[in-house]
Amino acid sequence: MPLLVDGRRVRLPRSAAELVRAHPLLEERARLLRGQSVQQVGPQGLLYVQQRELAVTSPKDGSISILGSDDATTCHIVVLRHTGNGATCLTHCDGTDTKAEVPLIMSSIKSFSDHAQCGRLEVHLVGGFSDDRQLSQKLTHQLLSEFDKQDDDIHLVTLCVTELNDREENENHFPIIYGIAVNIKTAEIYRASFQDRGPEEQLRAARALAGGPMISIYDAKTEQLRIGPYSWTPFPHVDFWLQQDDKQILEQIYCFLEIKLSSTKKMKMVYGKRSPLQGANTRVTREHNCLAQQIIGGLESTSVQQFYLFLAYCLSK
Protein backbone atom coordinates (compact mmCIF):
# COMPACT_ATOMS: atom_id res chain seq x y z
CA MET A 1 0.00 0.00 0.00
CA PRO A 2 1.18 3.58 -0.60
CA LEU A 3 2.80 6.19 1.56
CA LEU A 4 0.17 8.88 2.10
CA VAL A 5 0.12 12.58 2.98
CA ASP A 6 -3.25 14.03 3.97
CA GLY A 7 -4.90 10.99 2.44
CA ARG A 8 -3.18 11.41 -0.93
CA ARG A 9 -0.60 9.09 -2.45
CA VAL A 10 2.96 10.37 -2.33
CA ARG A 11 4.54 10.39 -5.77
CA LEU A 12 8.13 9.16 -5.68
CA PRO A 13 10.96 9.69 -6.34
CA ARG A 14 10.99 13.28 -5.15
CA SER A 15 13.29 15.38 -3.06
CA ALA A 16 12.12 16.58 0.34
CA ALA A 17 11.72 20.12 -1.04
CA GLU A 18 9.56 18.86 -3.91
CA LEU A 19 7.42 16.87 -1.51
CA VAL A 20 6.63 19.82 0.73
CA ARG A 21 5.82 21.98 -2.28
CA ALA A 22 3.25 19.37 -3.28
CA HIS A 23 2.00 19.05 0.32
CA PRO A 24 2.18 22.48 2.03
CA LEU A 25 1.05 21.10 5.39
CA LEU A 26 4.31 19.15 5.61
CA GLU A 27 6.28 22.36 5.13
CA GLU A 28 4.30 24.09 7.88
CA ARG A 29 4.90 21.24 10.32
CA ALA A 30 8.62 21.26 9.53
CA ARG A 31 8.74 25.03 10.07
CA LEU A 32 7.05 24.70 13.46
CA LEU A 33 9.41 21.94 14.55
CA ARG A 34 12.51 23.90 13.47
CA GLY A 35 11.23 26.92 15.39
CA GLN A 36 11.02 25.10 18.71
CA SER A 37 13.52 25.63 21.48
CA VAL A 38 15.65 22.61 22.31
CA GLN A 39 14.47 20.90 25.49
CA GLN A 40 16.96 19.25 27.83
CA VAL A 41 15.56 15.81 28.63
CA GLY A 42 16.50 14.22 31.93
CA PRO A 43 16.90 10.50 32.63
CA GLN A 44 13.57 10.04 34.40
CA GLY A 45 11.34 7.87 32.23
CA LEU A 46 13.72 8.17 29.26
CA LEU A 47 15.00 5.46 26.96
CA TYR A 48 17.78 6.89 24.79
CA VAL A 49 18.17 5.27 21.35
CA GLN A 50 21.61 5.22 19.77
CA GLN A 51 22.62 4.89 16.13
CA ARG A 52 21.42 1.61 14.56
CA GLU A 53 19.07 0.94 17.45
CA LEU A 54 15.29 0.94 17.67
CA ALA A 55 12.97 0.85 20.65
CA VAL A 56 9.22 0.35 20.72
CA THR A 57 6.75 0.58 23.58
CA SER A 58 3.23 1.77 24.38
CA PRO A 59 1.47 4.10 26.83
CA LYS A 60 0.94 1.08 29.12
CA ASP A 61 4.67 0.97 29.86
CA GLY A 62 5.30 1.64 33.54
CA SER A 63 9.00 2.43 33.13
CA ILE A 64 9.39 4.37 29.88
CA SER A 65 7.43 7.49 28.95
CA ILE A 66 9.92 9.14 26.54
CA LEU A 67 11.94 7.79 23.63
CA GLY A 68 14.67 10.01 22.22
CA SER A 69 17.85 10.25 20.17
CA ASP A 70 20.27 12.97 19.05
CA ASP A 71 23.68 13.57 17.43
CA ALA A 72 22.09 12.96 14.03
CA THR A 73 24.02 14.70 11.25
CA THR A 74 23.44 12.85 7.99
CA CYS A 75 21.46 10.25 9.96
CA HIS A 76 17.65 10.38 10.22
CA ILE A 77 15.57 9.78 13.32
CA VAL A 78 12.35 7.92 12.53
CA VAL A 79 9.23 7.78 14.69
CA LEU A 80 6.47 5.35 13.70
CA ARG A 81 3.29 5.40 15.79
CA HIS A 82 -0.03 3.55 15.76
CA THR A 83 -2.72 6.10 16.65
CA GLY A 84 -5.13 3.45 17.90
CA ASN A 85 -3.16 1.96 20.78
CA GLY A 86 -0.34 4.51 20.97
CA ALA A 87 2.42 1.98 20.27
CA THR A 88 5.49 4.02 19.30
CA CYS A 89 8.81 3.09 17.73
CA LEU A 90 11.84 5.42 17.54
CA THR A 91 14.96 4.54 15.61
CA HIS A 92 18.20 6.21 14.54
CA CYS A 93 18.94 5.28 10.90
CA ASP A 94 22.31 5.84 9.22
CA GLY A 95 21.64 4.27 5.82
CA THR A 96 23.62 1.10 6.49
CA ASP A 97 20.80 -1.20 5.33
CA THR A 98 17.58 0.78 4.98
CA LYS A 99 15.93 -1.96 2.93
CA ALA A 100 16.18 -4.36 5.87
CA GLU A 101 15.64 -1.75 8.60
CA VAL A 102 12.24 -0.43 7.52
CA PRO A 103 10.56 -3.88 7.64
CA LEU A 104 12.13 -4.32 11.10
CA ILE A 105 10.59 -1.02 12.21
CA MET A 106 7.24 -2.07 10.78
CA SER A 107 7.23 -5.50 12.41
CA SER A 108 8.20 -4.05 15.78
CA ILE A 109 5.26 -1.64 15.83
CA LYS A 110 2.78 -4.14 14.36
CA SER A 111 3.57 -6.59 17.16
CA PHE A 112 1.72 -4.13 19.43
CA SER A 113 -1.11 -3.36 17.06
CA ASP A 114 -4.45 -5.12 16.81
CA HIS A 115 -5.43 -4.45 13.21
CA ALA A 116 -9.11 -4.80 14.09
CA GLN A 117 -8.97 -1.69 16.24
CA CYS A 118 -9.31 1.88 14.99
CA GLY A 119 -6.23 3.88 14.20
CA ARG A 120 -3.56 4.28 11.56
CA LEU A 121 0.21 4.19 11.20
CA GLU A 122 1.90 7.60 11.19
CA VAL A 123 5.57 8.22 10.42
CA HIS A 124 7.78 11.19 11.26
CA LEU A 125 11.22 11.68 9.65
CA VAL A 126 13.72 14.17 11.09
CA GLY A 127 17.42 14.72 10.44
CA GLY A 128 20.08 15.17 7.80
CA PHE A 129 21.17 18.35 6.01
CA SER A 130 22.51 19.46 2.63
CA ASP A 131 25.85 17.69 2.93
CA ASP A 132 28.36 17.76 0.08
CA ARG A 133 28.30 14.01 -0.47
CA GLN A 134 24.49 13.94 -0.53
CA LEU A 135 24.35 11.18 2.08
CA SER A 136 21.32 12.82 3.67
CA GLN A 137 19.51 13.07 0.35
CA LYS A 138 20.21 9.41 -0.34
CA LEU A 139 18.90 8.31 3.06
CA THR A 140 15.77 10.44 2.73
CA HIS A 141 15.01 8.81 -0.62
CA GLN A 142 15.69 5.33 0.74
CA LEU A 143 13.39 5.77 3.73
CA LEU A 144 10.52 7.24 1.71
CA SER A 145 10.84 4.53 -0.93
CA GLU A 146 10.95 1.66 1.56
CA PHE A 147 7.98 2.92 3.59
CA ASP A 148 6.09 3.30 0.30
CA LYS A 149 6.71 -0.40 -0.45
CA GLN A 150 5.17 -1.72 2.79
CA ASP A 151 1.88 -3.62 2.82
CA ASP A 152 0.14 -1.20 5.21
CA ASP A 153 -0.99 2.36 4.61
CA ILE A 154 1.53 4.68 6.27
CA HIS A 155 0.70 8.35 6.75
CA LEU A 156 3.66 10.74 6.48
CA VAL A 157 2.99 13.40 9.12
CA THR A 158 6.38 15.07 9.68
CA LEU A 159 9.15 15.57 7.11
CA CYS A 160 11.98 17.73 8.43
CA VAL A 161 14.96 16.24 6.63
CA THR A 162 17.92 17.17 4.43
CA GLU A 163 17.33 20.60 2.81
CA LEU A 164 14.36 21.20 5.13
CA ASN A 165 16.72 20.78 8.11
CA ASP A 166 19.67 22.75 6.78
CA ARG A 167 21.38 25.95 7.86
CA GLU A 168 24.38 27.64 6.25
CA GLU A 169 27.17 29.41 8.09
CA ASN A 170 30.37 30.71 6.47
CA GLU A 171 29.60 28.71 3.33
CA ASN A 172 29.32 25.50 5.35
CA HIS A 173 26.13 23.52 5.90
CA PHE A 174 24.90 22.09 9.21
CA PRO A 175 21.70 20.47 10.49
CA ILE A 176 19.23 22.62 12.38
CA ILE A 177 17.77 19.77 14.41
CA TYR A 178 20.17 17.18 15.81
CA GLY A 179 17.80 15.35 18.16
CA ILE A 180 14.16 14.75 18.99
CA ALA A 181 12.10 13.05 21.68
CA VAL A 182 8.60 11.61 21.63
CA ASN A 183 6.30 11.42 24.62
CA ILE A 184 4.70 7.98 24.53
CA LYS A 185 1.69 9.09 26.57
CA THR A 186 0.81 12.26 24.64
CA ALA A 187 2.41 11.56 21.21
CA GLU A 188 4.18 14.95 21.35
CA ILE A 189 7.37 15.13 19.27
CA TYR A 190 9.82 17.92 20.09
CA ARG A 191 13.43 19.05 19.66
CA ALA A 192 15.60 17.61 22.39
CA SER A 193 19.09 17.03 23.70
CA PHE A 194 20.18 14.51 26.31
CA GLN A 195 22.79 14.52 29.04
CA ASP A 196 22.15 10.87 29.89
CA ARG A 197 22.57 8.48 26.95
CA GLY A 198 22.54 5.31 29.00
CA PRO A 199 22.24 2.76 30.19
CA GLU A 200 25.49 1.14 29.02
CA GLU A 201 26.30 3.95 26.58
CA GLN A 202 29.84 2.78 25.79
CA LEU A 203 28.85 -0.86 25.32
CA ARG A 204 26.10 0.06 22.88
CA ALA A 205 28.25 2.59 21.00
CA ALA A 206 30.97 -0.03 20.57
CA ARG A 207 28.46 -2.37 18.91
CA ALA A 208 27.60 0.26 16.30
CA LEU A 209 31.26 1.20 15.80
CA ALA A 210 32.01 -2.46 15.19
CA GLY A 211 29.53 -2.47 12.31
CA GLY A 212 26.61 -4.22 13.96
CA PRO A 213 23.19 -4.11 12.23
CA MET A 214 20.12 -2.35 13.57
CA ILE A 215 18.63 -4.11 16.59
CA SER A 216 15.63 -3.72 18.87
CA ILE A 217 17.01 -2.91 22.31
CA TYR A 218 13.91 -2.91 24.52
CA ASP A 219 11.50 -5.62 25.65
CA ALA A 220 8.31 -3.77 26.56
CA LYS A 221 6.72 -6.86 28.10
CA THR A 222 9.42 -7.20 30.75
CA GLU A 223 10.37 -3.48 30.60
CA GLN A 224 14.03 -4.39 30.22
CA LEU A 225 16.84 -3.15 27.98
CA ARG A 226 18.47 -6.04 26.16
CA ILE A 227 21.71 -5.98 24.15
CA GLY A 228 22.70 -9.29 22.57
CA PRO A 229 26.25 -10.52 21.93
CA TYR A 230 28.35 -8.94 19.19
CA SER A 231 31.94 -9.11 17.95
CA TRP A 232 34.53 -6.69 16.61
CA THR A 233 38.04 -6.60 15.21
CA PRO A 234 40.53 -5.45 17.89
CA PHE A 235 41.67 -1.86 17.40
CA PRO A 236 45.48 -1.66 17.26
CA HIS A 237 47.26 0.15 20.13
CA VAL A 238 43.98 0.82 21.94
CA ASP A 239 45.71 1.08 25.34
CA PHE A 240 48.07 3.76 24.04
CA TRP A 241 45.28 5.98 22.70
CA LEU A 242 43.17 5.70 25.82
CA GLN A 243 46.11 6.98 27.87
CA GLN A 244 46.59 10.16 25.80
CA ASP A 245 45.22 13.54 26.83
CA ASP A 246 43.01 15.70 24.60
CA LYS A 247 45.88 17.80 23.25
CA GLN A 248 47.85 14.77 22.09
CA ILE A 249 44.81 13.23 20.39
CA LEU A 250 43.92 16.49 18.64
CA GLU A 251 47.49 16.89 17.43
CA GLN A 252 47.32 13.42 15.87
CA ILE A 253 43.99 14.18 14.21
CA TYR A 254 45.41 17.42 12.84
CA CYS A 255 48.56 15.76 11.48
CA PHE A 256 46.60 12.85 10.06
CA LEU A 257 44.20 15.10 8.18
CA GLU A 258 47.04 17.31 7.01
CA ILE A 259 48.61 14.27 5.34
CA LYS A 260 45.36 13.00 3.85
CA LEU A 261 43.88 16.32 2.71
CA SER A 262 45.56 18.48 0.08
CA SER A 263 43.51 21.62 0.69
CA THR A 264 44.12 24.05 3.56
CA LYS A 265 40.54 25.19 3.10
CA LYS A 266 39.34 21.71 4.04
CA MET A 267 41.41 21.82 7.20
CA LYS A 268 39.70 25.08 8.13
CA MET A 269 36.35 23.42 7.49
CA VAL A 270 37.15 20.80 10.11
CA TYR A 271 38.50 23.11 12.77
CA GLY A 272 36.99 26.48 11.89
CA LYS A 273 39.05 29.52 12.83
CA ARG A 274 40.29 27.93 16.03
CA SER A 275 43.47 25.85 16.06
CA PRO A 276 43.03 22.38 17.53
CA LEU A 277 46.19 22.98 19.52
CA GLN A 278 44.74 25.78 21.67
CA GLY A 279 44.96 24.03 25.01
CA ALA A 280 44.53 20.53 26.29
CA ASN A 281 40.84 21.04 27.07
CA THR A 282 39.91 21.77 23.45
CA ARG A 283 36.97 19.63 22.30
CA VAL A 284 35.80 18.73 18.82
CA THR A 285 32.42 20.44 18.58
CA ARG A 286 29.39 18.81 17.01
CA GLU A 287 29.78 21.06 13.95
CA HIS A 288 33.45 20.18 13.53
CA ASN A 289 32.60 16.50 13.89
CA CYS A 290 29.91 16.88 11.24
CA LEU A 291 32.32 18.42 8.73
CA ALA A 292 35.18 16.07 9.51
CA GLN A 293 33.00 13.05 8.90
CA GLN A 294 32.04 14.43 5.50
CA ILE A 295 35.68 14.86 4.53
CA ILE A 296 37.00 11.63 5.97
CA GLY A 297 34.01 9.68 4.68
CA GLY A 298 35.16 10.52 1.17
CA LEU A 299 38.50 8.82 1.61
CA GLU A 300 38.90 5.33 0.25
CA SER A 301 40.31 3.57 3.29
CA THR A 302 37.77 2.41 5.85
CA SER A 303 40.55 2.38 8.43
CA VAL A 304 40.59 6.18 8.13
CA GLN A 305 37.00 6.33 9.36
CA GLN A 306 37.78 3.93 12.19
CA PHE A 307 40.79 6.03 13.18
CA TYR A 308 38.79 9.24 13.37
CA LEU A 309 35.81 7.69 15.15
CA PHE A 310 38.02 6.07 17.72
CA LEU A 311 39.91 9.29 18.45
CA ALA A 312 36.62 11.14 18.75
CA TYR A 313 35.55 8.50 21.27
CA CYS A 314 38.77 9.06 23.26
CA LEU A 315 38.04 12.80 23.32
CA SER A 316 34.61 12.16 24.78
CA LYS A 317 36.05 10.38 27.81
HUCORCOR-V463481 format. One record per pair of residues at least 12 apart in sequence whose ideal C-beta (glycine too) atoms are under 7 Angstrom apart, sorted by sequence separation. I is the first residue (numbers start at 0). J is the second residue. D is the distance in whole Angstrom. If there is no record, write none. Layout:
((I/J/D) (I/J/D))
This chain:
((54/66/6) (127/139/6) (164/176/5) (179/191/6) (295/307/5) (76/89/7) (77/90/5) (178/191/5) (214/227/7) (256/269/6) (90/104/6) (176/190/6) (178/192/5) (76/91/6) (77/92/6) (178/193/7) (88/104/6) (271/287/7) (291/307/6) (5/22/6) (46/63/5) (74/91/6) (75/92/5) (159/176/6) (270/287/6) (4/22/4) (48/66/6) (74/92/6) (124/142/6) (211/229/5) (269/287/6) (5/24/6) (44/63/6) (48/67/7) (49/68/7) (74/93/5) (88/107/5) (44/64/4) (45/65/5) (46/66/5) (47/67/6) (48/68/4) (71/91/7) (88/108/5) (206/226/7) (209/229/6) (4/25/6) (44/65/5) (47/68/7) (66/87/6) (68/89/6) (139/160/5) (209/230/7) (269/290/5) (45/67/6) (86/108/6) (139/161/5) (209/231/3) (253/275/5) (268/290/5) (269/291/5) (66/89/4) (68/91/4) (203/226/6) (206/229/5) (252/275/7) (288/311/6) (50/74/6) (122/146/6) (202/226/7) (40/65/6) (79/104/6) (86/111/3) (135/160/7) (136/161/5) (269/294/6) (86/112/6) (135/161/4) (198/224/6) (205/231/7) (249/275/4) (250/276/6) (268/294/7) (40/67/6) (57/84/6) (58/85/4) (77/104/7) (81/108/6) (84/111/6) (199/226/7) (249/276/7) (57/85/5) (84/112/6) (283/311/6) (57/86/5) (79/108/5) (83/112/7) (84/113/7) (265/294/6) (81/111/7) (246/276/7) (55/86/7) (56/87/7) (81/112/5) (120/151/6) (122/153/5) (157/188/7) (283/314/6) (55/87/7) (84/116/7) (120/152/7) (125/157/7) (129/161/6) (249/281/6) (282/314/6) (55/88/4) (83/116/5) (119/152/7) (120/153/5) (121/154/5) (122/155/6) (123/156/6) (124/157/7) (127/160/5) (128/161/7) (129/162/5) (246/279/4) (83/117/5) (84/118/7) (120/154/7) (122/156/7) (123/157/4) (124/158/6) (125/159/5) (126/160/6) (127/161/4) (245/279/5) (260/294/7) (53/88/6) (54/89/6) (83/118/2) (119/154/6) (121/156/5) (125/160/7) (244/279/5) (245/280/6) (53/89/7) (82/118/4) (124/160/5) (128/164/6) (129/165/4) (245/281/6) (53/90/4) (81/118/5) (82/119/5) (127/164/6) (128/165/4) (52/90/7) (126/164/6) (52/91/6) (81/120/6) (82/121/6) (125/164/7) (259/298/6) (51/91/7) (94/134/7) (48/89/5) (50/91/5) (79/120/6) (80/121/5) (97/138/7) (101/142/7) (48/90/6) (49/91/6) (51/93/6) (130/172/6) (48/91/5) (50/93/6) (79/122/5) (94/137/6) (129/172/5) (51/95/6) (94/138/4) (97/141/4) (101/145/4) (105/149/6) (128/172/5) (259/303/7) (77/122/7) (78/123/4) (97/142/6) (101/146/6) (128/173/6) (92/138/7) (128/174/4) (77/124/6) (94/141/6) (98/145/6) (127/174/7) (97/145/6) (126/174/7) (75/124/6) (76/125/5) (53/103/7) (75/125/7) (76/126/5) (92/142/7) (126/176/7) (53/104/6) (75/126/4) (125/176/6) (255/306/7) (55/107/4) (74/126/5) (75/127/6) (55/108/6) (53/107/6) (57/111/6) (73/127/6) (125/179/5) (71/126/4) (55/111/7) (73/130/6) (252/310/6) (251/310/7) (73/134/4) (73/135/5) (248/310/5) (75/138/5) (75/139/7) (73/138/7) (77/142/7) (123/188/6) (248/313/5) (248/314/6) (75/142/6) (240/309/7) (245/314/6) (240/310/7) (243/313/7) (241/313/6) (240/313/5) (234/309/6) (75/160/6) (89/181/6) (87/181/6) (87/183/5) (171/268/6) (85/183/7) (208/308/6) (85/186/7) (72/174/6) (71/174/7) (76/179/6) (78/181/5) (71/177/6) (80/186/6) (70/177/6) (71/178/7) (69/177/5) (70/178/7) (107/215/6) (177/285/7) (69/178/2) (68/178/6) (78/188/6) (103/213/6) (67/178/7) (67/179/7) (67/180/3) (100/213/5) (173/286/6) (66/180/7) (65/180/5) (66/181/5) (96/212/6) (173/289/6) (65/182/6) (66/183/7) (64/182/7) (65/183/7) (64/183/5) (171/290/6) (63/183/7) (64/184/6) (14/136/7) (69/191/7) (60/183/7) (69/192/5) (90/213/7) (15/139/6) (67/191/5) (69/193/6) (32/157/7) (58/183/6) (33/159/6) (57/183/7) (58/184/5) (67/193/6) (32/159/5) (56/183/6) (12/140/6) (28/157/5) (29/158/6) (29/159/4) (11/143/6) (12/144/7) (11/144/6) (25/158/5) (29/163/5) (11/147/6) (9/147/7) (19/158/7) (18/158/6) (40/180/5) (2/143/7) (33/175/5) (15/158/6) (33/176/6) (2/146/5) (19/163/6) (32/176/7) (2/147/4) (15/160/5) (1/147/6) (9/155/6) (15/161/5) (16/162/5) (47/193/6) (15/162/6) (16/163/7) (49/196/7) (15/163/5) (47/195/7) (0/149/7) (3/152/6) (47/196/5) (0/150/6) (3/153/7) (45/195/7) (47/197/7) (0/151/6) (2/153/5) (3/154/5) (4/155/5) (38/189/6) (40/191/5) (52/203/7) (0/152/5) (3/155/7) (38/190/7) (2/155/6) (37/190/5) (38/191/5) (39/192/6) (40/193/5) (42/195/4) (35/189/6) (37/191/7) (49/203/5) (35/190/5) (37/192/5) (39/194/7) (49/204/6) (51/207/5) (50/207/5) (32/190/7) (49/207/6) (60/219/6) (51/211/7) (53/213/6) (55/215/7) (62/222/4) (51/212/7) (52/213/7) (54/215/7) (56/217/6) (61/222/6) (132/293/6) (51/213/5) (52/214/6) (53/215/5) (54/216/6) (55/217/7) (57/219/7) (60/222/6) (131/293/6) (54/217/4) (56/219/4) (130/293/6) (52/216/5) (55/219/7) (132/296/6) (132/297/6) (46/217/6) (72/289/4) (72/292/7))
